[in-house]
Amino acid sequence: MTFALALAAVAGDGGVHAATSAGAAAAAPAGITVRSTPAGTYLADAQRMALYTYAQDRPGKSVCNAECAKAWPPLAAPAGAAAAGDWSVIARDDGATQWAWRGRPLYRFAKDAAPDEVLGDRVGNAWRVAFDPVKLPPATAIRSTWLGRVLTDVRGRTLYWRDDEKPAGSEATASRCKDKCLDQWLPLAAPLLANRVGDWTPAPRDDGSRQWAYQGRRLYLHAADVKAGDALGQGLEHRWRAAVLEPMPALPAWVTVQNSDMSEIYADAKGLTLYTFGGSLEKAQQITCDAACVAKFWRTIPAAADAKPSGEWSLVPAPGGQGRIWAYKGNTLYTHTRDSAPGAVGGDKWAAGVGGGGGGFTPIQRRRDFEE
């Protein structure tokens, strides 16, 4: 996705990650590009193709070989390349050398077809775009949700700010959340001795306590948010907004969100659930559902001639080369002909387990938290 850019963390910590880095660009090798966004910076190669890390790797050791390396090509280091700063060179099992950043081997994603595309972020809950977040106080973090890259507390709970507390300059305005408002909205407490941290400042409150503000905007927790990734306060009273630093790109106009038995899911304009296929479709056709069966029960999503990709929603050539069809994270999208009502998921897990695991045909859920 062109999440300008999507912005996932290199930390393999399940999603919440405090920022401690001094800068992704420090001593970057020739040919590495660094892009800045409101949430931080991410790494790309010389062609601006996003770079990724793999949670299963060990420090200084890649375990992505053979078929894995075809899907995730290693970022090759030239002969004689030397370590510098956060950058090091590791040896792969086949004898080739590969760049690593902070001990984490770096890769491209084969399904990223254009510069700035980041379709590999969070694939398998193991791959992350290599990202260096903005400076944060110890009690805060950045988390990826369906809203985008959002400021959270250290437990992953969404932080909010108010539309009517926007500062004129860099200093926080007086808090408008008082009395009964504080029953539902909890100021993000700053220690009494806290000092400025990057764009973060401790702002005084009327009761003598201090509250963290980011770029002058006071931050709050919503009492109804219990789990990491909850954002139940979004849009309340037409003034409360999640503290989104980098918004998720807009959904294509034809995509809708529907309720289902398995949570919110993405659907087409008619409300029909969207699926992708995990594993080998060719093998599935040999074992469980041949080409005629697939043609009977599954429909691809044709793209208009003027359609443009948006974030994780991309365009791929249609079978036979006749036009283009829609894909999600590089995987072809389908609807199921037996889904007759919005939210129906009758095609869930068709051909599951075929071709090296995967999930068969699987609905695309708008997960509450992309890094759960």
Salt bridges, closest charged atoms under 4 A:
ASP45 OD2 - ARG108 NE 2.52
GLU67 OE2 - LYS70 NZ 3.00
ASP86 OD2 - ARG102 NE 3.26
ASP93 OD1 - LYS61 NZ 2.40
ASP116 OD1 - ARG35 NE 2.92
ASP116 OD2 - ARG48 NH2 2.89
ASP121 OD2 - ARG122 NH1 3.06
ASP121 OD2 - ARG149 NH2 3.35
ASP132 OD1 - ARG102 NH1 3.19
ASP153 OD2 - ARG157 NH2 2.72
ASP163 OD2 - ARG241 NE 2.95
ASP164 OD2 - ARG162 NH2 2.83
ASP164 OD2 - ARG239 NE 3.44
GLU165 OE2 - ARG162 NE 3.78
GLU171 OE2 - ARG196 NH2 3.73
ASP206 OD2 - LYS178 NZ 3.11
ASP230 OD1 - ARG368 NE 3.16
GLU237 OE1 - ARG239 NH1 2.67
GLU264 OE1 - ARG366 NH2 2.88
GLU312 OE2 - ARG122 NH2 2.57
GLU312 OE2 - LYS329 NZ 3.01
ASP348 OD1 - LYS349 NZ 3.13
ASP369 OD2 - ARG143 NE 2.15
GLU371 OE2 - ARG149 NH1 2.76
